[in-house]
């Protein structure tokens, strides 16, 4: 039989060992919890840059889905606003689609005025273009090459009234002298440009708008 002192000593040693083991387990759990918390913070931090920026839908009154007029190409539609890196700069761009020409144009949002891009004309401006179509055609006795340059400048101005002047001057009714191939091409380009803006303003299709404009010309 063991002495009482020895038994008590053994119990004390066993209790101390148990306490030490418990402390070690608690420390290990604390370390694991700390690592888990750190990993969670790191994961959240790494996820932060991946958040998508809210897509821009409007800048300076030009909104995605709106029709606009670009002088050299006529009526297009804004399909998006993108950011593009050019050199060491990040630029915001309007993405303008010209469906008929199967072309997409990028216009810097801060260069809209200098590029000549504008909103659709008002109803008053389109009425002024109709009035121009009803007027008398002006013919100048100069070489076609010179007149073609003047018509081209009016066409590329993007101004509906100036484009209506080209349509009016080159239109031929039955019984009038035939157009040359170049005149016919210029006439059709001007008529199409004017009809596309009329169609966008009236919310109709280009063919219907072109028919309406030619009816005005024939009745003049």
Secondary structure, 3 states (H helix, E strand, C coil): CCCHHHHHHHHHHHHHHHHHHHHHHHHHHHHHHHHHHHHHHHHHHHHHCCCCCCCCCEECCEECCCEEEECCCEEEEEEEEEEEEECCEEEEEEEEEECCCCEEEEEEHHHHHHHCCEECCCHHHHHHHHHHHHCCCCCCCCCHHHHHHHHHHHHHHCCHHHHHHHHHHHCCCCCCCCCCHHHHHHHHHHHHHHHHHHHHHHCCCHHHHHHHHHHHHHHC
